[in-house]
Amino acid sequence: MSYPMPLTEGALVLEGGGMRGAFTTGVLDYLLKKNIVFDRVYGVSAGACHACSYLSLQPGRAFRVVADYVNDPRYMSFFNLLKGEDMFPAEFVYHTIPDGLDPFDYKTVNQYPGEFYVVVTDCRTGGPVYMRVKDFRRDIDMVRASASLPLLSHMVKLGGGEYLDGGMSDSIPVKKALADGAKKCVAVLTRDGGYVKEPSGTYRLARVMTPRHQKLADAMKRRHIMYNDTVEFIKKAEAEGKIFVFRPEKERLDVTRLEKDRSKLERLRDHGYETAAANWDRFTEYMNS
């Protein structure tokens, strides 16, 4: 596969979820096997990161850059916070790995003729911002901002603003995709169909640690409401045939957000691949309807 190539008309929406994104990598690998690359992609947090390898047409890479380094403290460690770095240090994750350890195909991805958006949260307003990535080397900090977890990462400064994880303000941007005119919308979720997000008390810590950004704490406080409302919207739209969803089964979802067990990650990736394969006829019927 290489660009130029026929793109699939529609929007692909990729939820975050940390290491649960291993499921997403399996789905994306199956899409690449079938030569399916959407002309519009929306990624959130880990979903934004995995979208990069998908759009660079590098099957397997999205999983490798997580699983191969998940136990490497240069990639993920709470001790990094004590050194004044992010839990996921930016230099290692967004430069050392793609520029050397597992080369990212910048040449191919920068030929992608579609539109790729990452969701970030504006720390001043607590609302979502949809940033378009055009040059994957120049705009990589947009992807980093989308995946910068609150309290575990520094705010990312872009164009005079400060941004963090897009999952706090729009975890699954299907409404944005439809509002942008997508005739077809395919969502890859990292939670099972029965999941309901519970309130979190972390917003209280955010109020103390980021006193200049109280609206950010407000967004964290109401995140479960936003998330559950979006999930209900998706279920209704799915039932009406407006959206197609790939989601994991609860009994196969034994991976935590910061999972370090590679065997669990491999099983979840395989589940994503198998889920895409098992639902392929339904997917093609939806896309052709």
Secondary structure by P-SEA (a helix, b strand, c coil): cccccccccbbbbbbbccccaaaaaaaaaaaaaacccccbbbbcaaaaaaaaaaaacccaaaaaaccccccccccccaaaaaacccccccccccccccccccccaaaaaaaccbbbbbbbbcccccbbbbbbbcccccaaaaaaaaacccccccccccccccccccccccccaaaaaaaacccbbbbbbccccccccccccaaaaaaaaccccaaaaaaaaaaaaaaaaaaaaaaaaaaaccbbbbbbbccccccccccccaaaaaaaaaaaaaaaaaaaaaaaaaaac
